[in-house]
Amino acid sequence: MGKGDLRTRRGKIFRGTHGNARSRKREKALKRKRGKEGQSTGKEGQGTGKVGAKPA
């Protein structure tokens, strides 16, 4: 069971494919979870949000 075995996660990573052993939804969820930890949107305290509004 190694890189040549397409039924294992390692084999799918090596081949660059997805399937039951390596689903795409799981990867997206992990990336979203990692991205939210310790990061802000950077939009706090930046005006009213109106387009074209002039600063006071």
PASEBA-1860 file (N, C-alpha, C; in nm, 3 decimals):
! residues 56
1> MGKGDLRT> 0.084/-0.118/0.000/0.000/0.000/0.000/0.089/0.124/0.000 ~ 0.106/0.177/-0.117/0.190/0.296/-0.125/0.140/0.391/-0.231 ~ 0.235/0.457/-0.294/0.199/0.560/-0.391/0.130/0.502/-0.515 ~ 0.155/0.378/-0.544/0.095/0.318/-0.663/-0.045/0.266/-0.642 ~ -0.089/0.258/-0.517/-0.222/0.204/-0.487/-0.326/0.314/-0.493 ~ -0.411/0.311/-0.594/-0.509/0.417/-0.614/-0.623/0.415/-0.513 ~ -0.632/0.309/-0.433/-0.739/0.303/-0.334/-0.702/0.371/-0.203 ~ -0.578/0.413/-0.190/-0.535/0.478/-0.066/-0.522/0.628/-0.086
9> RRGKIFRG> -0.523/0.699/0.024/-0.510/0.845/0.021/-0.376/0.885/-0.041 ~ -0.270/0.817/-0.001/-0.136/0.849/-0.052/-0.128/0.828/-0.203 ~ -0.190/0.722/-0.251/-0.191/0.696/-0.395/-0.265/0.803/-0.471 ~ -0.374/0.853/-0.413/-0.451/0.958/-0.479/-0.376/1.091/-0.479 ~ -0.306/1.121/-0.371/-0.225/1.243/-0.366/-0.114/1.235/-0.472 ~ -0.050/1.119/-0.482/0.058/1.100/-0.579/0.006/1.116/-0.722 ~ -0.113/1.064/-0.747/-0.172/1.069/-0.881/-0.240/1.202/-0.910 ~ -0.279/1.274/-0.804/-0.346/1.402/-0.822/-0.495/1.388/-0.847
17> THGNARSR> -0.553/1.277/-0.800/-0.696/1.255/-0.820/-0.768/1.260/-0.687 ~ -0.901/1.252/-0.693/-0.983/1.254/-0.573/-1.077/1.135/-0.577 ~ -1.139/1.105/-0.465/-1.233/0.994/-0.457/-1.275/0.972/-0.314 ~ -1.321/0.851/-0.284/-1.368/0.821/-0.148/-1.257/0.833/-0.045 ~ -1.136/0.796/-0.081/-1.025/0.802/0.014/-0.973/0.944/0.031 ~ -1.008/1.031/-0.062/-0.958/1.170/-0.058/-1.061/1.260/-0.125 ~ -1.155/1.307/-0.046/-1.263/1.387/-0.105/-1.227/1.534/-0.110 ~ -1.287/1.607/-0.201/-1.260/1.749/-0.217/-1.328/1.832/-0.109
25> KREKALKR> -1.447/1.793/-0.066/-1.521/1.869/0.034/-1.442/1.878/0.165 ~ -1.378/1.771/0.204/-1.301/1.767/0.328/-1.185/1.866/0.321 ~ -1.117/1.871/0.208/-1.004/1.963/0.193/-1.050/2.108/0.203 ~ -1.163/2.141/0.140/-1.214/2.278/0.145/-1.250/2.316/0.287 ~ -1.311/2.224/0.360/-1.351/2.251/0.498/-1.228/2.276/0.584 ~ -1.122/2.199/0.564/-1.000/2.217/0.642/-0.934/2.351/0.610 ~ -0.934/2.389/0.483/-0.875/2.518/0.445/-0.953/2.633/0.506 ~ -1.088/2.623/0.504/-1.171/2.729/0.563/-1.146/2.739/0.712
33> KRGKEGQS> -1.133/2.625/0.778/-1.113/2.625/0.923/-0.978/2.688/0.956 ~ -0.874/2.653/0.881/-0.741/2.710/0.905/-0.740/2.860/0.878 ~ -0.812/2.904/0.777/-0.814/3.045/0.738/-0.882/3.133/0.840 ~ -0.982/3.082/0.911/-1.057/3.163/1.006/-0.983/3.183/1.137 ~ -0.896/3.091/1.174/-0.827/3.099/1.303/-0.727/3.214/1.303 ~ -0.750/3.312/1.388/-0.653/3.419/1.408/-0.648/3.523/1.298 ~ -0.741/3.520/1.206/-0.741/3.620/1.100/-0.870/3.700/1.105 ~ -0.857/3.831/1.087/-0.976/3.916/1.080/-1.001/3.951/0.934
41> TGKEGQGT> -1.117/4.007/0.907/-1.150/4.044/0.770/-1.078/4.170/0.726 ~ -1.030/4.249/0.822/-0.959/4.371/0.789/-1.051/4.486/0.756 ~ -1.181/4.471/0.781/-1.277/4.575/0.748/-1.331/4.647/0.871 ~ -1.283/4.613/0.989/-1.332/4.678/1.109/-1.285/4.823/1.112 ~ -1.379/4.914/1.135/-1.345/5.055/1.151/-1.307/5.126/1.024 ~ -1.365/5.088/0.913/-1.333/5.154/0.787/-1.454/5.225/0.730 ~ -1.509/5.321/0.798/-1.616/5.403/0.744/-1.752/5.339/0.750 ~ -1.842/5.396/0.669/-1.982/5.354/0.672/-2.013/5.242/0.576
49> GKVGAKPA> -1.927/5.218/0.479/-1.951/5.115/0.382/-2.026/5.164/0.259 ~ -2.056/5.293/0.252/-2.126/5.349/0.136/-2.026/5.374/0.024 ~ -2.067/5.341/-0.096/-1.980/5.360/-0.211/-1.980/5.508/-0.249 ~ -1.863/5.565/-0.266/-1.851/5.704/-0.308/-1.867/5.804/-0.195 ~ -1.875/5.760/-0.072/-1.891/5.853/0.040/-1.758/5.923/0.066 ~ -1.763/6.053/0.088/-1.642/6.130/0.114/-1.610/6.128/0.263 ~ -1.483/6.111/0.298/-1.447/6.114/0.440/-1.467/6.253/0.499 ~ -1.503/6.259/0.625/-1.533/6.387/0.691/-1.409/6.468/0.716
END
